[in-house]
Amino acid sequence: MALPLPPGLTPPEIAFLCEMELVTVIPRQRLEGLELLGGPLKPLNPPQRSNIPLWLALLLKRQRRANILPPPWLNTHSLTAILDHETEHADTFSPPPRLPSQPSDNTLPISPPFLPTSTADAAPDALPYHWLELGEMLLEAAADDFEEPDQVRKLLRGLREVRMAKLRSGVEVLDAAGGIKMNGVGGMEVGEGRSFITGVVDGLRKIGASREQQRKDRDAEEAENGYSGTAGDYDDDEMDMQ
């Protein structure tokens, strides 16, 4: 018997989607082009840079056939600036990368993980949607391609703690009909925060439903005891007395 699946994507599923993010590599040897589901991949010719899916970049890195260029936001200078922004603005998250202009024809707009937000040409001051899982995978498989891998890992850990604390503090001010602003929140953060956010919201809904049921029971009891007069009835009686 299959166990019921939790709502939403699990962390391993989010990491799987992250592997389709485009990253920049420098091939060590010439590789022929490939026909992938996401489209054709041009031949890799060293030392020319190429943007390829993360899963392929990790495979070539493990085979020592390519080096991975960390995106501009994944260095100590950029992460420090983003962490300072997160700590200075306690109510908002750092802004995400700007979305490209919408196509003029009937084609569907591009969304993560198919945006070039983790290539060598990405913005250095904005965290992409899959920033956390992508950073962890690159540090695990290509730590030698970073200038300061230990410091980058420490900054990523600090960013994660600060941003998750913001999510929890936002949940504390929720009410039964309220919401939480999640602009700039990453995919893994959504997956990790879904459990406690939905738990709080469900608890608030139950409290609201209990209060509504108590109000209905009180109104029914008053009606049985003869206290169901409305404001209109009270006004009519007052006019008769005059």
Secondary structure as UniProt FT lines:
FT   HELIX           11..18
FT   TURN            19..20
FT   STRAND          22..27
FT   STRAND          34..36
FT   TURN            37..38
FT   STRAND          39..41
FT   TURN            46..47
FT   STRAND          50..53
FT   HELIX           54..62
FT   TURN            63..64
FT   STRAND          66..69
FT   TURN            72..73
FT   HELIX           76..88
FT   TURN            112..113
FT   TURN            120..121
FT   TURN            124..125
FT   TURN            129..130
FT   HELIX           131..141
FT   HELIX           143..145
FT   HELIX           149..172
FT   TURN            176..177
FT   TURN            183..184
FT   HELIX           187..224
FT   TURN            225..226
FT   HELIX           231..241
//
